[in-house]
Amino acid sequence: MITDATTGTSMDTSTGISAGPGGTRPRAFVLTGAFWVVCRNPRYLEELAARGLKVLLVTPESYREHAQTCRKDPEHPASLIDDIVYVDGALDQEGSFTPSFVAGVRAWRERYEITGAYAVGETLVEQTGLLCDALGLRGPGLRATRACRSKYLQRWYLDEFSPASLVIPPGRREDADLTALPYPVVVKPATRHSSSGVVAVSGAGALRSLLATYPEYETVLVEQQVTGQEFSVESLVQDGEVIFASVTRKETTESHARTFVELSHSVPSADADAEGPLLEANGRMLAALGFRDGIAHAEWRTGADGRPYLMEVAARTPGDGLLALYHLATGRPLEPEIVRIALGEPAAYPAPRRWTRQVYLEHGTGTLEDVSVDWPGVRPVWVGDGGMWPELVPGPAGDPAALRGVLVLKDRGAPLAPLASSDDRAVTFLLDAPSPHELDALEQRVRAAVTVTTGPEADGVH
């Protein structure tokens, strides 16, 4: 250990980590999740670095090479990360990340004063809950973080809000009574995300055949299909109290396929009749989970009986472009408030004052050749798979309707397939307007202006 006599700062020569005056451990904050998801939301990194906190990241081993390259680039957000632990596991195997997570993070307890932690994305929500519980940090709580990573545990704890369902554990598929539920049903792998493996089935024979396609070790949830409009509710919770909640309207491929890939998000929802019951049910659902501190993203459907049915709930930031939509809708980013909640500081967030929407375009199959946009001042931004999104600047509340950006989420030459999961989507655009009517009209104009050109066998598709 070497100590600077001027500043009183100590340096451990074996690790290169600086301690505070008198040898105290440096204060640090742990972010967890897929490396590209963390970097796509650089405000977390910037907010923590501006507070003088060491930024620690836990991410899957598969990102090691890319992360090491990005950290060397002073212009990349990853240059703000002070230390990374790489963990092994798979999303379709429950708890598989936990052993390497615990093994990797234990050393940080001795080297840093960890003041907060937050899961950015779905990958390590449960493990982050364990970290918060072990260190006495603010977080959603053990029940919430465990249940939010398991579709069948959500049905266990939140039966009041759930459709009729059947849990089929590994090794019990042949014994399962597939006539116990009314058809059609929806089949959901228990721990995956991004709509992966979620399929609607119309009869017991088709269900039996579909179950055989999932890995033998995977638990599968089968539940009665709820028809009706889909929504999500984003909630900021502090000390067990909801301090902000907003309803987002969603559209999916369900309208013309057996899958449930999200095609659009509208913030806020223009369905005033649905909003009250959704927010009331969402508040009771969070209380049943014992949700303490953080942000929750809950997906709901309003059934034909007018009742809100919970599809699933996540104890992390909403995905897709919802963070950008909330920034456009309110004029303020959500990330600083999430950090304040994790650190135990007072947090607040304003109501939306503009109507915003993200749209994912469906496309032909083949190879992605080009994307063109016939719109003044707007060109498509090719961000690729896991690349950085440009910052979209919100306008004043009364501004005319505006196209804020067109993003291409795959590289040129990438193969395009039918939309079976969120990862299959290739092109998206974001827009906002002072009224729902103007937002709808703008969406149709933008759809006509964007052309996705695929392989030699396909023409442009709108």
C-alpha positions in Angstrom: 0.0 0.0 0.0 1.4 3.4 -1.0 0.0 6.6 0.5 0.1 10.1 -1.1 1.2 12.5 1.6 -0.5 15.4 0.0 -4.0 14.0 -0.5 -4.0 11.2 2.1 -5.2 8.8 -0.7 -3.8 5.2 -0.6 -3.1 2.9 -3.5 -3.1 -0.9 -3.2 -0.2 -1.7 -5.6 -1.5 -5.3 -6.1 -4.9 -4.2 -7.4 -4.4 -0.6 -8.5 -7.5 0.5 -6.5 -7.3 3.8 -4.7 -8.7 4.2 -1.2 -9.8 7.4 0.4 -8.0 9.4 3.1 -6.8 7.3 5.9 -7.1 4.1 3.9 -10.9 4.0 3.7 -12.4 2.0 0.9 -13.6 3.9 -2.1 -17.4 4.2 -2.4 -18.8 2.2 -5.3 -22.1 1.3 -7.1 -22.8 -2.1 -8.8 -24.6 -2.3 -12.1 -25.6 -5.7 -13.5 -26.8 -7.0 -16.8 -25.8 -7.6 -20.4 -22.9 -5.3 -21.3 -24.6 -3.8 -24.4 -27.7 -3.0 -22.4 -25.8 -1.1 -19.8 -23.9 0.9 -22.4 -27.0 1.6 -24.4 -28.2 3.4 -21.2 -25.1 5.5 -20.5 -26.9 7.9 -18.2 -26.5 5.3 -15.4 -22.7 5.4 -15.9 -22.6 9.1 -16.2 -24.8 9.8 -13.2 -22.7 7.5 -11.0 -19.3 8.8 -12.2 -20.5 12.4 -11.7 -21.1 11.5 -8.0 -17.5 10.3 -7.6 -18.6 6.7 -7.2 -16.6 3.8 -8.6 -18.7 2.0 -11.2 -18.6 -1.8 -10.9 -20.3 -4.0 -13.5 -21.3 -7.7 -13.4 -22.0 -9.1 -16.9 -22.0 -12.5 -18.6 -18.7 -14.0 -19.7 -19.8 -13.8 -23.4 -19.2 -10.1 -23.4 -15.6 -10.2 -22.1 -13.8 -9.5 -25.3 -16.2 -6.8 -26.5 -16.2 -5.1 -23.1 -12.4 -5.0 -22.8 -12.2 -3.4 -26.3 -14.8 -0.8 -25.5 -13.2 0.2 -22.1 -10.0 1.2 -23.9 -12.0 3.8 -26.0 -12.1 7.1 -24.0 -15.2 8.1 -26.1 -17.2 5.0 -25.2 -19.4 5.0 -22.1 -17.6 1.8 -21.0 -14.6 3.9 -20.2 -16.4 5.0 -17.1 -16.5 1.5 -15.7 -13.9 0.9 -13.0 -14.1 -2.9 -12.6 -16.0 -5.8 -14.2 -16.8 -9.3 -13.0 -17.7 -11.8 -15.7 -20.2 -14.6 -14.8 -21.3 -17.8 -16.4 -24.9 -19.0 -16.8 -27.8 -19.2 -19.2 -31.2 -17.4 -19.1 -33.1 -20.7 -19.7 -31.6 -22.4 -16.7 -32.9 -21.1 -13.4 -30.3 -19.7 -10.9 -27.4 -20.7 -13.2 -25.7 -17.3 -12.9 -25.7 -17.3 -9.0 -22.6 -19.4 -8.2 -20.2 -17.4 -10.4 -22.0 -14.1 -9.4 -21.3 -14.8 -5.7 -17.8 -16.0 -6.3 -16.9 -12.9 -8.4 -18.6 -10.2 -6.3 -17.4 -11.4 -2.8 -14.0 -9.7 -3.3 -15.6 -6.4 -3.9 -17.0 -6.3 -0.4 -13.5 -6.1 0.9 -12.2 -3.6 -1.6 -15.1 -1.1 -1.9 -17.8 0.5 0.2 -20.7 -0.6 -1.9 -23.4 2.0 -1.5 -26.0 0.8 -4.1 -26.8 -1.7 -6.8 -29.2 -1.9 -9.7 -30.1 -4.4 -12.4 -30.1 -2.9 -15.9 -32.0 -5.4 -18.0 -33.3 -8.9 -17.2 -30.2 -11.0 -17.0 -29.1 -10.7 -13.4 -32.2 -9.3 -11.6 -32.4 -12.2 -9.1 -28.6 -12.1 -8.3 -28.8 -8.3 -7.8 -31.6 -8.9 -5.3 -29.3 -11.3 -3.4 -26.5 -8.7 -3.4 -28.8 -5.9 -2.0 -30.1 -8.2 0.7 -26.7 -9.4 1.8 -25.3 -5.8 2.0 -28.4 -4.1 3.3 -28.8 -2.0 0.2 -32.0 -0.6 -1.2 -33.7 -2.8 -3.8 -37.1 -4.3 -4.7 -36.6 -7.1 -2.1 -35.9 -10.8 -2.2 -39.5 -11.9 -3.0 -39.8 -9.4 -5.8 -36.5 -10.1 -7.4 -37.0 -13.9 -7.2 -40.6 -13.9 -8.4 -40.0 -11.4 -11.2 -37.5 -13.8 -12.8 -39.9 -16.7 -12.8 -43.2 -16.7 -14.6 -44.6 -19.6 -12.6 -43.6 -18.0 -9.2 -45.5 -14.9 -10.3 -48.6 -17.1 -10.7 -47.8 -18.6 -7.2 -47.6 -15.2 -5.4 -50.0 -13.2 -7.6 -52.8 -15.7 -8.2 -55.4 -12.9 -7.6 -54.3 -11.2 -10.8 -53.5 -14.2 -13.0 -55.3 -16.2 -15.7 -55.8 -19.9 -15.1 -52.5 -21.7 -15.4 -50.6 -25.0 -15.3 -46.9 -25.4 -14.2 -45.1 -28.2 -16.0 -41.7 -28.9 -14.4 -38.9 -30.9 -16.0 -39.5 -34.6 -16.2 -43.3 -34.2 -15.8 -44.4 -33.3 -19.4 -45.8 -36.8 -20.2 -47.8 -36.8 -16.9 -49.3 -33.3 -17.3 -53.1 -33.1 -17.6 -53.3 -31.0 -20.7 -57.1 -30.9 -20.6 -57.1 -29.0 -17.3 -57.2 -25.6 -19.0 -59.7 -24.1 -21.4 -58.2 -23.5 -24.9 -56.6 -21.6 -26.5 -53.6 -21.4 -24.2 -50.3 -19.6 -24.2 -47.0 -21.5 -23.6 -44.3 -19.6 -21.8 -40.8 -20.9 -20.9 -40.4 -19.9 -17.2 -37.3 -17.8 -17.2 -36.6 -16.5 -20.7 -37.3 -13.0 -21.8 -37.9 -11.0 -25.0 -41.0 -13.1 -25.9 -38.6 -16.0 -26.6 -40.5 -19.3 -26.9 -43.9 -17.8 -26.1 -46.5 -19.3 -28.4 -50.3 -19.6 -28.6 -51.8 -23.1 -28.9 -55.4 -24.1 -29.8 -55.6 -27.7 -28.6 -54.1 -30.4 -26.4 -52.5 -32.3 -29.3 -50.7 -29.3 -30.6 -49.6 -28.4 -27.0 -48.2 -31.9 -26.5 -46.1 -31.6 -29.7 -44.9 -28.1 -28.8 -43.8 -29.1 -25.3 -41.5 -31.7 -26.8 -39.5 -28.8 -28.5 -38.4 -27.2 -25.3 -35.2 -28.3 -23.6 -35.8 -31.1 -21.1 -34.4 -29.1 -18.2 -36.8 -26.1 -18.8 -39.9 -25.5 -16.7 -42.9 -24.4 -18.8 -45.9 -22.3 -17.8 -49.1 -23.0 -19.7 -52.0 -20.5 -19.1 -55.4 -19.6 -20.5 -55.0 -17.1 -23.3 -56.5 -13.7 -22.4 -57.8 -11.8 -25.4 -57.9 -8.0 -25.1 -55.7 -4.9 -25.3 -52.2 -5.2 -23.9 -50.6 -2.6 -21.7 -47.6 -2.1 -19.5 -47.4 -0.1 -16.3 -44.0 1.5 -15.4 -43.8 2.3 -11.6 -41.2 4.1 -9.5 -41.4 2.7 -6.0 -39.6 4.2 -2.9 -39.9 2.9 0.6 -42.7 0.7 -0.6 -44.8 3.6 -1.9 -45.5 4.2 -5.6 -44.2 7.7 -6.4 -44.9 7.5 -10.1 -46.9 5.2 -12.3 -47.8 5.4 -16.0 -49.7 3.2 -18.4 -48.2 2.3 -21.8 -50.3 0.9 -24.6 -48.8 -2.0 -26.6 -49.4 -3.8 -29.9 -47.9 -7.2 -30.7 -47.8 -9.8 -33.5 -50.6 -11.6 -31.8 -53.1 -9.8 -34.2 -51.9 -12.0 -37.1 -49.6 -14.7 -35.7 -49.2 -17.2 -32.8 -46.4 -15.1 -31.3 -46.4 -12.1 -29.0 -43.5 -10.0 -30.2 -44.0 -6.3 -29.4 -44.6 -4.0 -32.4 -45.3 -0.7 -30.7 -45.4 1.2 -27.4 -47.4 4.4 -26.8 -46.6 6.6 -23.8 -48.9 7.5 -22.3 -51.9 5.3 -23.2 -54.9 7.2 -24.7 -57.3 4.7 -23.2 -58.7 6.6 -20.2 -61.2 3.9 -19.3 -58.6 1.3 -18.8 -56.1 3.5 -16.9 -57.8 3.6 -13.5 -58.4 -0.2 -13.1 -54.9 -0.9 -14.4 -53.2 1.5 -11.9 -55.3 0.2 -9.0 -54.5 -3.5 -9.8 -50.8 -2.6 -10.4 -50.5 -1.0 -7.0 -52.0 -4.0 -5.2 -49.8 -6.3 -7.2 -46.6 -4.5 -6.1 -47.8 -4.6 -2.5 -48.3 -8.4 -2.8 -44.7 -8.7 -4.0 -43.5 -6.6 -1.1 -41.8 -4.4 -3.7 -39.6 -1.9 -1.8 -37.3 0.3 -3.9 -36.8 0.5 -7.6 -38.6 0.5 -10.9 -41.1 -2.2 -12.0 -42.3 -3.0 -15.5 -45.6 -4.9 -15.4 -47.4 -6.2 -18.5 -51.2 -6.5 -18.3 -54.2 -7.3 -20.5 -57.7 -6.0 -20.1 -59.9 -9.1 -20.6 -63.4 -9.2 -22.2 -64.8 -9.0 -18.6 -63.1 -5.7 -18.1 -60.7 -7.1 -15.5 -56.9 -6.5 -15.7 -54.9 -9.7 -16.0 -51.2 -9.7 -15.2 -49.1 -11.2 -17.9 -45.8 -10.8 -16.2 -43.8 -8.3 -14.1 -40.1 -7.4 -14.2 -38.1 -5.7 -11.4 -36.0 -3.6 -13.8 -36.1 -0.8 -16.3 -38.5 -1.4 -19.2 -36.9 -2.6 -22.4 -37.1 -1.6 -26.0 -37.2 2.2 -26.4 -39.4 2.9 -23.4 -36.7 4.9 -21.5 -36.4 7.2 -24.6 -40.2 7.5 -24.9 -40.5 8.6 -21.3 -37.8 11.2 -21.8 -39.6 12.5 -24.9 -43.0 12.4 -23.1 -41.9 14.2 -19.9 -38.8 16.1 -20.9 -36.8 14.4 -18.1 -34.8 11.1 -18.2 -35.8 8.3 -15.8 -32.3 7.0 -15.0 -31.3 9.7 -12.5 -34.4 9.0 -10.4 -33.7 5.3 -10.5 -30.2 6.0 -9.1 -31.6 8.3 -6.4 -34.0 5.5 -5.3 -31.1 3.0 -5.2 -29.1 5.4 -3.0 -31.9 6.3 -0.7 -32.3 9.9 -1.9 -35.6 11.7 -2.5 -36.9 11.0 -6.0 -39.8 12.3 -8.1 -40.8 12.2 -11.7 -43.3 14.4 -13.7 -46.4 13.3 -15.6 -46.1 13.0 -19.4 -46.8 16.2 -21.3 -46.5 14.9 -24.9 -47.8 11.7 -26.6 -45.0 9.4 -27.8 -44.7 6.1 -29.7 -42.1 3.6 -30.8 -43.0 1.4 -33.8 -41.1 -1.7 -35.0 -41.6 -2.4 -38.7 -42.3 -5.9 -39.8 -40.2 -7.0 -42.7 -39.7 -9.7 -45.3 -37.4 -12.6 -45.0 -34.0 -12.9 -46.6 -31.0 -10.6 -46.2 -31.1 -7.0 -44.9 -29.8 -4.9 -47.8 -30.9 -1.3 -47.1 -33.2 1.0 -45.2 -34.2 4.3 -46.7 -36.2 7.2 -45.2 -38.0 9.8 -47.3 -38.2 12.4 -44.7 -36.6 15.9 -44.5 -33.6 16.0 -42.2 -33.9 12.4 -41.1 -31.6 9.5 -42.1 -31.6 6.0 -40.6 -29.0 5.3 -37.9 -27.5 1.9 -38.2 -26.8 0.9 -34.6 -26.5 -2.8 -35.3 -27.0 -5.7 -32.9 -26.3 -4.3 -29.4 -24.9 -1.0 -30.6 -25.3 2.5 -29.1 -28.6 4.3 -29.6 -28.4 8.1 -30.4 -29.8 10.4 -27.8 -33.2 11.7 -28.8 -33.7 15.3 -27.6 -37.3 16.1 -26.3 -39.1 19.1 -27.6 -41.4 21.6 -25.8 -44.9 20.4 -24.9 -46.6 22.3 -27.7 -44.2 21.5 -30.5 -45.7 20.1 -33.7 -45.6 16.3 -34.2 -42.1 15.1 -34.9 -40.2 12.0 -36.1 -37.3 11.8 -33.6 -35.3 9.0 -35.2 -35.2 5.8 -37.4 -32.9 3.1 -36.0 -31.7 0.0 -37.8 -31.0 -2.7 -35.2 -29.1 -5.2 -37.4 -26.1 -4.9 -39.7 -26.2 -4.9 -43.5 -26.2 -8.4 -44.7 -27.9 -9.8 -41.6 -30.4 -12.6 -42.1 -34.0 -11.6 -41.4 -36.5 -14.2 -40.2 -40.2 -14.0 -39.2 -40.7 -12.3 -35.8 -40.6 -15.0 -33.2 -38.8 -13.0 -30.5 -37.8 -9.4 -29.9 -34.3 -10.1 -31.2 -35.7 -10.7 -34.7 -36.8 -7.1 -35.2 -34.7 -5.0 -37.5 -36.1 -1.4 -37.9 -37.8 0.9 -35.5 -38.8 4.6 -35.3 -39.7 6.9 -32.5 -42.1 9.9 -32.7 -44.0 12.3 -30.5 -46.9 14.8 -30.8 -49.0 17.2 -28.7 -52.1 15.0 -29.1 -53.0 11.3 -29.7 -54.7 12.2 -33.0 -51.6 13.9 -34.4 -49.5 11.0 -33.2 -51.6 8.4 -35.1 -51.5 10.5 -38.3 -47.7 11.0 -38.0 -47.2 7.2 -37.6 -49.0 6.5 -40.9 -46.9 9.1 -42.7 -43.6 7.7 -41.4 -44.6 4.1 -42.2 -45.1 5.2 -45.8 -41.7 7.0 -45.8 -39.6 4.1 -44.5 -38.6 1.3 -46.9 -36.8 -1.9 -45.8 -35.1 -3.7 -48.6 -34.4 -7.4 -48.2 -32.6 -10.0 -50.3 -32.8 -10.4 -54.1 -36.1 -12.3 -53.7 -37.9 -9.5 -51.9 -38.9 -5.9 -52.7 -39.2 -3.1 -50.2 -41.7 -3.7 -47.5 -43.5 -1.0 -45.5 
